[in-house]
């Protein structure tokens, strides 16, 4: 996943997340999410769904994700 390899993760304060293990977990999570989304897109298209509608639904799903942790101060 070329794009994910280029991500420089930052804290809410803008500081770079430099921990190797944290970066590894974040990269692995992105790779897994990408593969699940790719598989779901392929299934939807093969079953006759409109690709753009599927992408919109997926974007809406991401937009509705809730952060269960209160902001740190």
HTML snippet that shows the backbone in 3Dmol.js (N, CA, C, O; Angstrom):
<script src="https://3Dmol.org/build/3Dmol-min.js"></script>
<div id="view" style="width:600px;height:400px;position:relative"></div>
<script>
const pdb = `
ATOM      1  N   UNK A   1       0.850  -1.182   0.000  1.00  0.00           N
ATOM      2  CA  UNK A   1       0.000   0.000   0.000  1.00  0.00           C
ATOM      3  C   UNK A   1       0.892   1.239   0.000  1.00  0.00           C
ATOM      4  O   UNK A   1       1.335   1.677   1.062  1.00  0.00           O
ATOM      5  N   UNK A   2       1.152   1.791  -1.134  1.00  0.00           N
ATOM      6  CA  UNK A   2       2.104   2.883  -1.275  1.00  0.00           C
ATOM      7  C   UNK A   2       1.695   4.125  -0.505  1.00  0.00           C
ATOM      8  O   UNK A   2       2.537   4.763   0.127  1.00  0.00           O
ATOM      9  N   UNK A   3       0.409   4.482  -0.546  1.00  0.00           N
ATOM     10  CA  UNK A   3      -0.035   5.687   0.137  1.00  0.00           C
ATOM     11  C   UNK A   3       0.182   5.593   1.638  1.00  0.00           C
ATOM     12  O   UNK A   3       0.652   6.547   2.258  1.00  0.00           O
ATOM     13  N   UNK A   4      -0.154   4.452   2.225  1.00  0.00           N
ATOM     14  CA  UNK A   4      -0.015   4.289   3.667  1.00  0.00           C
ATOM     15  C   UNK A   4       1.442   4.352   4.097  1.00  0.00           C
ATOM     16  O   UNK A   4       1.742   4.820   5.196  1.00  0.00           O
ATOM     17  N   UNK A   5       2.349   3.890   3.249  1.00  0.00           N
ATOM     18  CA  UNK A   5       3.761   3.934   3.580  1.00  0.00           C
ATOM     19  C   UNK A   5       4.262   5.366   3.670  1.00  0.00           C
ATOM     20  O   UNK A   5       5.289   5.620   4.300  1.00  0.00           O
ATOM     21  N   UNK A   6       3.568   6.289   3.062  1.00  0.00           N
ATOM     22  CA  UNK A   6       3.989   7.682   3.044  1.00  0.00           C
ATOM     23  C   UNK A   6       3.351   8.501   4.160  1.00  0.00           C
ATOM     24  O   UNK A   6       3.699   9.667   4.345  1.00  0.00           O
ATOM     25  N   UNK A   7       2.427   7.908   4.903  1.00  0.00           N
ATOM     26  CA  UNK A   7       1.726   8.652   5.941  1.00  0.00           C
ATOM     27  C   UNK A   7       2.666   8.949   7.096  1.00  0.00           C
ATOM     28  O   UNK A   7       3.335   8.059   7.620  1.00  0.00           O
ATOM     29  N   UNK A   8       2.704  10.211   7.481  1.00  0.00           N
ATOM     30  CA  UNK A   8       3.411  10.608   8.692  1.00  0.00           C
ATOM     31  C   UNK A   8       2.326  10.864   9.720  1.00  0.00           C
ATOM     32  O   UNK A   8       1.621  11.871   9.652  1.00  0.00           O
ATOM     33  N   UNK A   9       2.193   9.948  10.673  1.00  0.00           N
ATOM     34  CA  UNK A   9       1.135  10.054  11.673  1.00  0.00           C
ATOM     35  C   UNK A   9       1.479  11.138  12.673  1.00  0.00           C
ATOM     36  O   UNK A   9       2.630  11.280  13.087  1.00  0.00           O
ATOM     37  N   UNK A  10       0.466  11.899  13.055  1.00  0.00           N
ATOM     38  CA  UNK A  10       0.660  13.009  13.981  1.00  0.00           C
ATOM     39  C   UNK A  10      -0.365  12.952  15.112  1.00  0.00           C
ATOM     40  O   UNK A  10      -1.466  12.424  14.956  1.00  0.00           O
ATOM     41  N   UNK A  11       0.028  13.503  16.235  1.00  0.00           N
ATOM     42  CA  UNK A  11      -0.879  13.626  17.372  1.00  0.00           C
ATOM     43  C   UNK A  11      -1.808  14.803  17.111  1.00  0.00           C
ATOM     44  O   UNK A  11      -1.570  15.576  16.184  1.00  0.00           O
ATOM     45  N   UNK A  12      -2.874  14.957  17.918  1.00  0.00           N
ATOM     46  CA  UNK A  12      -3.751  16.118  17.739  1.00  0.00           C
ATOM     47  C   UNK A  12      -3.002  17.454  17.872  1.00  0.00           C
ATOM     48  O   UNK A  12      -3.424  18.468  17.316  1.00  0.00           O
ATOM     49  N   UNK A  13      -1.899  17.442  18.607  1.00  0.00           N
ATOM     50  CA  UNK A  13      -1.091  18.658  18.763  1.00  0.00           C
ATOM     51  C   UNK A  13      -0.132  18.866  17.595  1.00  0.00           C
ATOM     52  O   UNK A  13       0.568  19.877  17.540  1.00  0.00           O
ATOM     53  N   UNK A  14      -0.095  17.919  16.663  1.00  0.00           N
ATOM     54  CA  UNK A  14       0.760  18.057  15.491  1.00  0.00           C
ATOM     55  C   UNK A  14       2.116  17.392  15.609  1.00  0.00           C
ATOM     56  O   UNK A  14       2.911  17.453  14.671  1.00  0.00           O
ATOM     57  N   UNK A  15       2.406  16.755  16.742  1.00  0.00           N
ATOM     58  CA  UNK A  15       3.701  16.094  16.920  1.00  0.00           C
ATOM     59  C   UNK A  15       3.711  14.769  16.167  1.00  0.00           C
ATOM     60  O   UNK A  15       2.712  14.050  16.133  1.00  0.00           O
ATOM     61  N   UNK A  16       4.845  14.461  15.573  1.00  0.00           N
ATOM     62  CA  UNK A  16       4.992  13.216  14.822  1.00  0.00           C
ATOM     63  C   UNK A  16       4.961  12.038  15.791  1.00  0.00           C
ATOM     64  O   UNK A  16       5.597  12.063  16.845  1.00  0.00           O
ATOM     65  N   UNK A  17       4.207  11.006  15.411  1.00  0.00           N
ATOM     66  CA  UNK A  17       4.188   9.761  16.177  1.00  0.00           C
ATOM     67  C   UNK A  17       5.414   8.971  15.719  1.00  0.00           C
ATOM     68  O   UNK A  17       5.434   8.423  14.617  1.00  0.00           O
ATOM     69  N   UNK A  18       6.430   8.920  16.573  1.00  0.00           N
ATOM     70  CA  UNK A  18       7.702   8.337  16.180  1.00  0.00           C
ATOM     71  C   UNK A  18       7.874   6.884  16.619  1.00  0.00           C
ATOM     72  O   UNK A  18       8.822   6.226  16.190  1.00  0.00           O
ATOM     73  N   UNK A  19       6.993   6.379  17.450  1.00  0.00           N
ATOM     74  CA  UNK A  19       7.104   5.014  17.958  1.00  0.00           C
ATOM     75  C   UNK A  19       6.960   4.008  16.812  1.00  0.00           C
ATOM     76  O   UNK A  19       5.951   3.997  16.107  1.00  0.00           O
ATOM     77  N   UNK A  20       7.970   3.174  16.639  1.00  0.00           N
ATOM     78  CA  UNK A  20       7.981   2.201  15.553  1.00  0.00           C
ATOM     79  C   UNK A  20       6.797   1.243  15.660  1.00  0.00           C
ATOM     80  O   UNK A  20       6.144   0.956  14.657  1.00  0.00           O
ATOM     81  N   UNK A  21       6.517   0.752  16.855  1.00  0.00           N
ATOM     82  CA  UNK A  21       5.413  -0.200  17.028  1.00  0.00           C
ATOM     83  C   UNK A  21       4.056   0.438  16.733  1.00  0.00           C
ATOM     84  O   UNK A  21       3.202  -0.196  16.112  1.00  0.00           O
ATOM     85  N   UNK A  22       3.846   1.677  17.166  1.00  0.00           N
ATOM     86  CA  UNK A  22       2.586   2.367  16.875  1.00  0.00           C
ATOM     87  C   UNK A  22       2.410   2.528  15.376  1.00  0.00           C
ATOM     88  O   UNK A  22       1.326   2.293  14.843  1.00  0.00           O
ATOM     89  N   UNK A  23       3.478   2.931  14.695  1.00  0.00           N
ATOM     90  CA  UNK A  23       3.417   3.109  13.246  1.00  0.00           C
ATOM     91  C   UNK A  23       3.159   1.780  12.546  1.00  0.00           C
ATOM     92  O   UNK A  23       2.425   1.729  11.559  1.00  0.00           O
ATOM     93  N   UNK A  24       3.755   0.715  13.047  1.00  0.00           N
ATOM     94  CA  UNK A  24       3.538  -0.605  12.465  1.00  0.00           C
ATOM     95  C   UNK A  24       2.069  -1.014  12.585  1.00  0.00           C
ATOM     96  O   UNK A  24       1.477  -1.494  11.618  1.00  0.00           O
ATOM     97  N   UNK A  25       1.479  -0.826  13.770  1.00  0.00           N
ATOM     98  CA  UNK A  25       0.072  -1.169  13.983  1.00  0.00           C
ATOM     99  C   UNK A  25      -0.825  -0.339  13.072  1.00  0.00           C
ATOM    100  O   UNK A  25      -1.750  -0.877  12.465  1.00  0.00           O
ATOM    101  N   UNK A  26      -0.567   0.961  12.968  1.00  0.00           N
ATOM    102  CA  UNK A  26      -1.376   1.828  12.115  1.00  0.00           C
ATOM    103  C   UNK A  26      -1.288   1.399  10.653  1.00  0.00           C
ATOM    104  O   UNK A  26      -2.297   1.384   9.948  1.00  0.00           O
ATOM    105  N   UNK A  27      -0.087   1.050  10.196  1.00  0.00           N
ATOM    106  CA  UNK A  27       0.085   0.608   8.803  1.00  0.00           C
ATOM    107  C   UNK A  27      -0.627  -0.713   8.556  1.00  0.00           C
ATOM    108  O   UNK A  27      -1.265  -0.895   7.519  1.00  0.00           O
ATOM    109  N   UNK A  28      -0.519  -1.636   9.510  1.00  0.00           N
ATOM    110  CA  UNK A  28      -1.204  -2.921   9.362  1.00  0.00           C
ATOM    111  C   UNK A  28      -2.722  -2.725   9.347  1.00  0.00           C
ATOM    112  O   UNK A  28      -3.424  -3.365   8.563  1.00  0.00           O
ATOM    113  N   UNK A  29      -3.225  -1.845  10.209  1.00  0.00           N
ATOM    114  CA  UNK A  29      -4.666  -1.565  10.227  1.00  0.00           C
ATOM    115  C   UNK A  29      -5.129  -1.023   8.883  1.00  0.00           C
ATOM    116  O   UNK A  29      -6.158  -1.451   8.358  1.00  0.00           O
ATOM    117  N   UNK A  30      -4.374  -0.085   8.324  1.00  0.00           N
ATOM    118  CA  UNK A  30      -4.749   0.482   7.025  1.00  0.00           C
ATOM    119  C   UNK A  30      -4.751  -0.576   5.927  1.00  0.00           C
ATOM    120  O   UNK A  30      -5.639  -0.596   5.075  1.00  0.00           O
ATOM    121  N   UNK A  31      -3.753  -1.451   5.952  1.00  0.00           N
ATOM    122  CA  UNK A  31      -3.683  -2.508   4.942  1.00  0.00           C
ATOM    123  C   UNK A  31      -4.898  -3.428   5.049  1.00  0.00           C
ATOM    124  O   UNK A  31      -5.481  -3.810   4.034  1.00  0.00           O
ATOM    125  N   UNK A  32      -5.277  -3.780   6.267  1.00  0.00           N
ATOM    126  CA  UNK A  32      -6.449  -4.639   6.469  1.00  0.00           C
ATOM    127  C   UNK A  32      -7.727  -3.941   6.019  1.00  0.00           C
ATOM    128  O   UNK A  32      -8.563  -4.546   5.348  1.00  0.00           O
ATOM    129  N   UNK A  33      -7.880  -2.676   6.384  1.00  0.00           N
ATOM    130  CA  UNK A  33      -9.069  -1.909   5.993  1.00  0.00           C
ATOM    131  C   UNK A  33      -9.146  -1.810   4.471  1.00  0.00           C
ATOM    132  O   UNK A  33     -10.211  -1.991   3.881  1.00  0.00           O
ATOM    133  N   UNK A  34      -8.021  -1.527   3.850  1.00  0.00           N
ATOM    134  CA  UNK A  34      -7.991  -1.414   2.391  1.00  0.00           C
ATOM    135  C   UNK A  34      -8.447  -2.714   1.741  1.00  0.00           C
ATOM    136  O   UNK A  34      -9.240  -2.689   0.799  1.00  0.00           O
ATOM    137  N   UNK A  35      -7.956  -3.846   2.231  1.00  0.00           N
ATOM    138  CA  UNK A  35      -8.309  -5.131   1.631  1.00  0.00           C
ATOM    139  C   UNK A  35      -9.787  -5.457   1.828  1.00  0.00           C
ATOM    140  O   UNK A  35     -10.440  -5.943   0.904  1.00  0.00           O
ATOM    141  N   UNK A  36     -10.319  -5.196   3.017  1.00  0.00           N
ATOM    142  CA  UNK A  36     -11.744  -5.447   3.260  1.00  0.00           C
ATOM    143  C   UNK A  36     -12.598  -4.561   2.351  1.00  0.00           C
ATOM    144  O   UNK A  36     -13.585  -5.019   1.775  1.00  0.00           O
ATOM    145  N   UNK A  37     -12.212  -3.296   2.229  1.00  0.00           N
ATOM    146  CA  UNK A  37     -12.962  -2.381   1.355  1.00  0.00           C
ATOM    147  C   UNK A  37     -12.871  -2.809  -0.101  1.00  0.00           C
ATOM    148  O   UNK A  37     -13.861  -2.748  -0.830  1.00  0.00           O
ATOM    149  N   UNK A  38     -11.689  -3.243  -0.529  1.00  0.00           N
ATOM    150  CA  UNK A  38     -11.513  -3.706  -1.909  1.00  0.00           C
ATOM    151  C   UNK A  38     -12.393  -4.918  -2.184  1.00  0.00           C
ATOM    152  O   UNK A  38     -13.064  -4.990  -3.213  1.00  0.00           O
ATOM    153  N   UNK A  39     -12.385  -5.869  -1.255  1.00  0.00           N
ATOM    154  CA  UNK A  39     -13.215  -7.068  -1.413  1.00  0.00           C
ATOM    155  C   UNK A  39     -14.698  -6.707  -1.474  1.00  0.00           C
ATOM    156  O   UNK A  39     -15.441  -7.245  -2.295  1.00  0.00           O
ATOM    157  N   UNK A  40     -15.122  -5.796  -0.604  1.00  0.00           N
ATOM    158  CA  UNK A  40     -16.534  -5.390  -0.575  1.00  0.00           C
ATOM    159  C   UNK A  40     -16.922  -4.663  -1.863  1.00  0.00           C
ATOM    160  O   UNK A  40     -18.019  -4.866  -2.385  1.00  0.00           O
ATOM    161  N   UNK A  41     -16.031  -3.821  -2.374  1.00  0.00           N
ATOM    162  CA  UNK A  41     -16.302  -3.124  -3.634  1.00  0.00           C
ATOM    163  C   UNK A  41     -16.458  -4.127  -4.770  1.00  0.00           C
ATOM    164  O   UNK A  41     -17.387  -4.032  -5.572  1.00  0.00           O
ATOM    165  N   UNK A  42     -15.550  -5.082  -4.829  1.00  0.00           N
ATOM    166  CA  UNK A  42     -15.628  -6.084  -5.886  1.00  0.00           C
ATOM    167  C   UNK A  42     -16.929  -6.883  -5.780  1.00  0.00           C
ATOM    168  O   UNK A  42     -17.578  -7.143  -6.793  1.00  0.00           O
ATOM    169  N   UNK A  43     -17.312  -7.272  -4.566  1.00  0.00           N
ATOM    170  CA  UNK A  43     -18.576  -7.995  -4.380  1.00  0.00           C
ATOM    171  C   UNK A  43     -19.750  -7.156  -4.862  1.00  0.00           C
ATOM    172  O   UNK A  43     -20.622  -7.651  -5.576  1.00  0.00           O
ATOM    173  N   UNK A  44     -19.770  -5.893  -4.472  1.00  0.00           N
ATOM    174  CA  UNK A  44     -20.884  -5.016  -4.842  1.00  0.00           C
ATOM    175  C   UNK A  44     -20.997  -4.879  -6.358  1.00  0.00           C
ATOM    176  O   UNK A  44     -22.090  -4.978  -6.918  1.00  0.00           O
ATOM    177  N   UNK A  45     -19.869  -4.652  -7.015  1.00  0.00           N
ATOM    178  CA  UNK A  45     -19.881  -4.485  -8.470  1.00  0.00           C
ATOM    179  C   UNK A  45     -20.300  -5.787  -9.155  1.00  0.00           C
ATOM    180  O   UNK A  45     -21.077  -5.766 -10.109  1.00  0.00           O
ATOM    181  N   UNK A  46     -19.788  -6.912  -8.672  1.00  0.00           N
ATOM    182  CA  UNK A  46     -20.156  -8.201  -9.266  1.00  0.00           C
ATOM    183  C   UNK A  46     -21.638  -8.510  -9.097  1.00  0.00           C
ATOM    184  O   UNK A  46     -22.225  -9.217  -9.916  1.00  0.00           O
ATOM    185  N   UNK A  47     -22.251  -7.974  -8.024  1.00  0.00           N
ATOM    186  CA  UNK A  47     -23.675  -8.205  -7.788  1.00  0.00           C
ATOM    187  C   UNK A  47     -24.548  -7.152  -8.455  1.00  0.00           C
ATOM    188  O   UNK A  47     -25.763  -7.131  -8.260  1.00  0.00           O
ATOM    189  N   UNK A  48     -23.916  -6.265  -9.253  1.00  0.00           N
ATOM    190  CA  UNK A  48     -24.670  -5.312 -10.043  1.00  0.00           C
ATOM    191  C   UNK A  48     -24.887  -3.954  -9.410  1.00  0.00           C
ATOM    192  O   UNK A  48     -25.650  -3.144  -9.938  1.00  0.00           O
ATOM    193  N   UNK A  49     -24.237  -3.686  -8.293  1.00  0.00           N
ATOM    194  CA  UNK A  49     -24.400  -2.375  -7.646  1.00  0.00           C
ATOM    195  C   UNK A  49     -23.598  -1.308  -8.389  1.00  0.00           C
ATOM    196  O   UNK A  49     -22.605  -1.604  -9.054  1.00  0.00           O
ATOM    197  N   UNK A  50     -24.046  -0.078  -8.262  1.00  0.00           N
ATOM    198  CA  UNK A  50     -23.340   1.056  -8.837  1.00  0.00           C
ATOM    199  C   UNK A  50     -22.088   1.342  -8.006  1.00  0.00           C
ATOM    200  O   UNK A  50     -22.163   1.517  -6.790  1.00  0.00           O
ATOM    201  N   UNK A  51     -20.943   1.386  -8.677  1.00  0.00           N
ATOM    202  CA  UNK A  51     -19.671   1.611  -7.986  1.00  0.00           C
ATOM    203  C   UNK A  51     -19.648   2.934  -7.224  1.00  0.00           C
ATOM    204  O   UNK A  51     -19.191   2.987  -6.083  1.00  0.00           O
ATOM    205  N   UNK A  52     -20.138   3.995  -7.848  1.00  0.00           N
ATOM    206  CA  UNK A  52     -20.106   5.302  -7.184  1.00  0.00           C
ATOM    207  C   UNK A  52     -21.008   5.327  -5.949  1.00  0.00           C
ATOM    208  O   UNK A  52     -20.662   5.930  -4.934  1.00  0.00           O
ATOM    209  N   UNK A  53     -22.157   4.675  -6.041  1.00  0.00           N
ATOM    210  CA  UNK A  53     -23.031   4.609  -4.868  1.00  0.00           C
ATOM    211  C   UNK A  53     -22.333   3.858  -3.741  1.00  0.00           C
ATOM    212  O   UNK A  53     -22.394   4.278  -2.585  1.00  0.00           O
ATOM    213  N   UNK A  54     -21.674   2.754  -4.066  1.00  0.00           N
ATOM    214  CA  UNK A  54     -20.963   1.994  -3.040  1.00  0.00           C
ATOM    215  C   UNK A  54     -19.898   2.865  -2.383  1.00  0.00           C
ATOM    216  O   UNK A  54     -19.763   2.870  -1.159  1.00  0.00           O
ATOM    217  N   UNK A  55     -19.141   3.602  -3.194  1.00  0.00           N
ATOM    218  CA  UNK A  55     -18.097   4.473  -2.650  1.00  0.00           C
ATOM    219  C   UNK A  55     -18.703   5.551  -1.735  1.00  0.00           C
ATOM    220  O   UNK A  55     -18.124   5.884  -0.701  1.00  0.00           O
ATOM    221  N   UNK A  56     -19.852   6.087  -2.115  1.00  0.00           N
ATOM    222  CA  UNK A  56     -20.517   7.091  -1.281  1.00  0.00           C
ATOM    223  C   UNK A  56     -20.969   6.495   0.046  1.00  0.00           C
ATOM    224  O   UNK A  56     -20.819   7.117   1.097  1.00  0.00           O
ATOM    225  N   UNK A  57     -21.519   5.291  -0.009  1.00  0.00           N
ATOM    226  CA  UNK A  57     -21.953   4.625   1.226  1.00  0.00           C
ATOM    227  C   UNK A  57     -20.753   4.359   2.123  1.00  0.00           C
ATOM    228  O   UNK A  57     -20.825   4.560   3.336  1.00  0.00           O
ATOM    229  N   UNK A  58     -19.662   3.911   1.539  1.00  0.00           N
ATOM    230  CA  UNK A  58     -18.448   3.649   2.308  1.00  0.00           C
ATOM    231  C   UNK A  58     -17.901   4.936   2.934  1.00  0.00           C
ATOM    232  O   UNK A  58     -17.496   4.938   4.096  1.00  0.00           O
ATOM    233  N   UNK A  59     -17.891   6.012   2.175  1.00  0.00           N
ATOM    234  CA  UNK A  59     -17.429   7.300   2.708  1.00  0.00           C
ATOM    235  C   UNK A  59     -18.333   7.766   3.845  1.00  0.00           C
ATOM    236  O   UNK A  59     -17.857   8.309   4.842  1.00  0.00           O
ATOM    237  N   UNK A  60     -19.632   7.552   3.692  1.00  0.00           N
ATOM    238  CA  UNK A  60     -20.567   7.913   4.755  1.00  0.00           C
ATOM    239  C   UNK A  60     -20.331   7.106   6.014  1.00  0.00           C
ATOM    240  O   UNK A  60     -20.427   7.625   7.126  1.00  0.00           O
ATOM    241  N   UNK A  61     -20.021   5.828   5.829  1.00  0.00           N
ATOM    242  CA  UNK A  61     -19.722   4.976   6.974  1.00  0.00           C
ATOM    243  C   UNK A  61     -18.509   5.508   7.738  1.00  0.00           C
ATOM    244  O   UNK A  61     -18.529   5.589   8.966  1.00  0.00           O
ATOM    245  N   UNK A  62     -17.471   5.865   7.017  1.00  0.00           N
ATOM    246  CA  UNK A  62     -16.267   6.407   7.649  1.00  0.00           C
ATOM    247  C   UNK A  62     -16.589   7.730   8.353  1.00  0.00           C
ATOM    248  O   UNK A  62     -16.105   7.979   9.458  1.00  0.00           O
ATOM    249  N   UNK A  63     -17.389   8.561   7.729  1.00  0.00           N
ATOM    250  CA  UNK A  63     -17.740   9.861   8.324  1.00  0.00           C
ATOM    251  C   UNK A  63     -18.528   9.697   9.622  1.00  0.00           C
ATOM    252  O   UNK A  63     -18.506  10.587  10.473  1.00  0.00           O
ATOM    253  N   UNK A  64     -19.220   8.575   9.781  1.00  0.00           N
ATOM    254  CA  UNK A  64     -20.039   8.351  10.977  1.00  0.00           C
ATOM    255  C   UNK A  64     -19.294   7.651  12.113  1.00  0.00           C
ATOM    256  O   UNK A  64     -19.867   7.441  13.181  1.00  0.00           O
ATOM    257  N   UNK A  65     -18.044   7.293  11.905  1.00  0.00           N
ATOM    258  CA  UNK A  65     -17.286   6.643  12.978  1.00  0.00           C
ATOM    259  C   UNK A  65     -17.201   7.571  14.183  1.00  0.00           C
ATOM    260  O   UNK A  65     -17.005   8.778  14.040  1.00  0.00           O
ATOM    261  N   UNK A  66     -17.350   6.993  15.370  1.00  0.00           N
ATOM    262  CA  UNK A  66     -17.327   7.769  16.610  1.00  0.00           C
ATOM    263  C   UNK A  66     -16.029   7.509  17.360  1.00  0.00           C
ATOM    264  O   UNK A  66     -15.573   6.369  17.443  1.00  0.00           O
ATOM    265  N   UNK A  67     -15.441   8.554  17.899  1.00  0.00           N
ATOM    266  CA  UNK A  67     -14.271   8.438  18.755  1.00  0.00           C
ATOM    267  C   UNK A  67     -14.760   8.215  20.188  1.00  0.00           C
ATOM    268  O   UNK A  67     -15.362   9.117  20.771  1.00  0.00           O
ATOM    269  N   UNK A  68     -14.517   7.031  20.770  1.00  0.00           N
ATOM    270  CA  UNK A  68     -15.028   6.748  22.110  1.00  0.00           C
ATOM    271  C   UNK A  68     -14.147   7.333  23.223  1.00  0.00           C
ATOM    272  O   UNK A  68     -14.480   7.210  24.402  1.00  0.00           O
ATOM    273  N   UNK A  69     -13.048   7.957  22.861  1.00  0.00           N
ATOM    274  CA  UNK A  69     -12.132   8.465  23.875  1.00  0.00           C
ATOM    275  C   UNK A  69     -12.211   9.984  23.962  1.00  0.00           C
ATOM    276  O   UNK A  69     -12.157  10.672  22.943  1.00  0.00           O
ATOM    277  N   UNK A  70     -12.339  10.505  25.182  1.00  0.00           N
ATOM    278  CA  UNK A  70     -12.401  11.971  25.322  1.00  0.00           C
ATOM    279  C   UNK A  70     -11.043  12.588  24.967  1.00  0.00           C
ATOM    280  O   UNK A  70     -10.003  11.958  25.155  1.00  0.00           O
ATOM    281  N   UNK A  71     -11.061  13.808  24.461  1.00  0.00           N
ATOM    282  CA  UNK A  71      -9.784  14.470  24.097  1.00  0.00           C
ATOM    283  C   UNK A  71      -8.896  14.624  25.334  1.00  0.00           C
ATOM    284  O   UNK A  71      -9.359  14.907  26.439  1.00  0.00           O
ATOM    285  N   UNK A  72      -7.613  14.425  25.094  1.00  0.00           N
ATOM    286  CA  UNK A  72      -6.623  14.611  26.169  1.00  0.00           C
ATOM    287  C   UNK A  72      -6.220  16.070  26.239  1.00  0.00           C
ATOM    288  O   UNK A  72      -6.154  16.761  25.223  1.00  0.00           O
ATOM    289  N   UNK A  73      -5.957  16.517  27.423  1.00  0.00           N
ATOM    290  CA  UNK A  73      -5.522  17.909  27.568  1.00  0.00           C
ATOM    291  C   UNK A  73      -4.175  17.981  28.203  1.00  0.00           C
ATOM    292  O   UNK A  73      -3.645  19.073  28.406  1.00  0.00           O
TER     293      UNK A  73
END
`;
const viewer = $3Dmol.createViewer("view");
viewer.addModel(pdb, "pdb");
viewer.setStyle({}, {cartoon: {color: "spectrum"}});
viewer.zoomTo();
viewer.render();
</script>
